Structure formats: structure tokens, C-alpha cells
Amino acid sequence: MIRELRLTDVPLQLFPGRLAAQDLATTRNEMSGDPHRLSPLQLALWSLAPRKREHHLASVRNGRLEALAALQPRRGPRAWEISHLFAVAGADTALTDLLERVVGFVASQRGERLFLRVPFEGSAQHVAERSGFRKAYTEEVFTLARPMTGDLHGPSLNVRPSLLSDTYAIFRLYNATFPAAARAVIALTLDQWQDGYEHGRGHVREYVWIHDDQVRGWFRIDQHGASVMVDAILHPDESERVPLLASYVAQLAWGHQHSSWIVPDHQPDVARVLVERGWQHSSTYAVMARVVATPVDEPGLAAARA
């Protein structure tokens, strides 16, 4: 049986046969930190949480929890993500059924895309693929256990903070950068792309690089305490500018001790330059997505005029 998580489910996590503490899903904000671990306290908080921003569905069998999913919308109502996913050992069937129910819930909310980020080639990826999810792309996380340094005397880039008026230009950059197969499941329209934006967890600054009066690059610096997370989109025709971009990011990312950079697999030149600069590869994730078929209201019958 699949139903809403309840407060009475909390004691089930105190006995043998409980859900594994390891989170099978990862959000962007957790990619460079310690993995999320499930505890009875967390379970209690989720069971009492308002359901407007986060929804929790549990698979229950013979009085015990077999699987649990937490899902939430991203920036807009068309895009949702599974933020947390837990299961008992060997519960692939329960996970598959739970993922199907999650898809149904998102459809009932008029969602169009459901995202799930999991360790690359892990068991959760294979279960998701059997449940109709497709791998859009992979992300590699590179870390630097010291502050980034840039060349203060190198050539400059025409970089400025991004504006609301840059939205369509950045969307065009996304279309030029992401493979067609990835765009088919991530977003095809501007509205879908905007709704699928992933929020940062700290002080977020976004910038665009303008060249020949066009947006040719975009990057985001997300600072949380002494840590900084970076992700970027660079037009594929501008690969020779990657070292300059990395140096410019370092100049703007002040006041940090630890750095991480998320690099999608279709930006290999960024990964190469980071390795050359001493960054260490730490983990790889698969970004999974499923296109959701939203229900269509049957139009009422209208009286025909004679």
C-alpha cells in the first residue's frame, strides 16, 4: 500500500527491518556535502510538515515501511523533483511502485517534468530506468580544498550580473549547449526551462558573459558559509575561453575556503581545465527525468444551435 507519511510511522524506524539511512537521491545543494541520513526525528518532522512545498509518500507492507519518497516543486509548478528516496534492502519492486505513484501525484498537480538525481550507475538509477525515467546527462563534481585563485593580470571578459531581460538569451544558450536528447526530457519550452531552475542554498550570484552582443556564457556562484559551489554554461564554440572563465570565476568567488564545481558531461573542456588547475574529481551523478502526462479535463458538452 502506498499512502501519505504519518506520524505513527515514526516508531517503525526504531525496529529491525527499518528503512536504510542512506539517501538514494541527491539534490543540487547536497552534491558537495555529506550525504543526507534518515533519522526518526527527520521522519517525524516530515510527517508533520505542511504539504504545500514538500510531499511525502510511503510504501507500507505488513506494518513496516518499505520505501519513502520526498518530492517538491522546483521554481515553478511544471517541474518537480524527488529530493529524498529511501528503501529497505531488496525493495526494488516497492521502489518501482512508489515511483509510479509519485509520477501520478505530479500529474495531479499539473506537473510536466519529474527529476531525480542519483549516483551514476548505482542501484537507484537502474530502478528509475525501469520506472520510465531517462538519464538526461551526468554531472561530475570537482572539489578544491583551498580557495580558488585567478590571474589578476590576465585578459578580461565582458562579464556582468545577469538581468531578468537576459532570460531568453540564457535559454538560447541552454539550447545551444545541451544535447537534443537531454533537452527532450529536461525542457523544450522557455516556461518549462524556467520552472526547472534549481535554487541555491546560500548567497547566490549569477553572471553572464557577453561577446559580440550575445550571451555566450553563464555561471552561478553559490556561497554557503566558507564553501562555494559553481556551475556554468559555456557555448560549445567558446571552449578556448574556459581557462579565462575559470580564472574570472575565481576572482569573483571571494571569502571561501572550500570550492566545488558541478560539470555536466557535455562540457568536457571545463572538466579538463579544472583538473589541470588541481581540482579533484569527487563523485558522479546521473540526472534522471521523466516526462509526465498531465490529465486533461473533458470539455463539457455544449448545446448545438439548430
C-alpha positions, 0 to 999 in steps of 0.5 A: 500500500502506498499512502501519505507519511504519518506520524505513527510511522515514526516508531517503525524506524526504531525496529529491525527491518527499518528503512536504510539511512542512506539517501538514494537521491541527491539534490543540487545543494547536497552534491558537495556535502555529506550525504543526507541520513534518515533519522526518526526525528527527520521522519517525524518532522516530515510527517508533520510538515505542511504539504504545500512545498514538500510531499511525502509518500510511503510504501507500507507492507505488513506494518513496516515501511518499505520505501519513502519518497520526498518530492517538491516543486522546483521554481515553478509548478511544471517541474518537480523533483524527488529530493529524498528516496529511501528503501529497505534492502531488496525493495526494488519492486516497492521502489518501482511502485512508489515511483509510479505513484509519485509520477501520478501525484505530479500529474495531479498537480499539473506537473510536466517534468519529474527529476531525480538525481542519483549516483551514476550507475548505482542501484537507484538509477537502474530502478528509475530506468525501469520506472520510465525515467531517462538519464538526461546527462551526468554531472561530475563534481570537482572539489578544491580544498583551498580557495580558488585563485585567478590571474589578476593580470590576465585578459578580461571578459565582458562579464556582468550580473545577469538581468531578468531581460537576459532570460531568453538569451540564457535559454538560447544558450541552454539550447545551444549547449545541451544535447537534443536528447537531454533537452527532450526530457529536461525542457523544450519550452522557455516556461518549462526551462524556467520552472526547472531552475534549481535554487541555491542554498546560500548567497547566490550570484549569477553572471553572464558573459557577453561577446559580440552582443550575445550571451555566450556564457553563464555561471552561478556562484553559490556561497554557503558559509566558507564553501562555494559551489559553481556551475556554468554554461559555456557555448560549445564554440567558446571552449578556448575561453574556459581557462579565462572563465575559470580564472574570472570565476575565481576572482569573483568567488571571494571569502571561501575556503572550500570550492566545488564545481558541478560539470555536466558531461557535455562540457568536457573542456571545463572538466579538463581545465579544472583538473589541470588547475588541481581540482579533484574529481569527487563523485558522479551523478546521473540526472534522471527525468521523466516526462509526465502526462498531465490529465486533461479535463473533458470539455463539457458538452455544449448545446448545438444551435439548430 
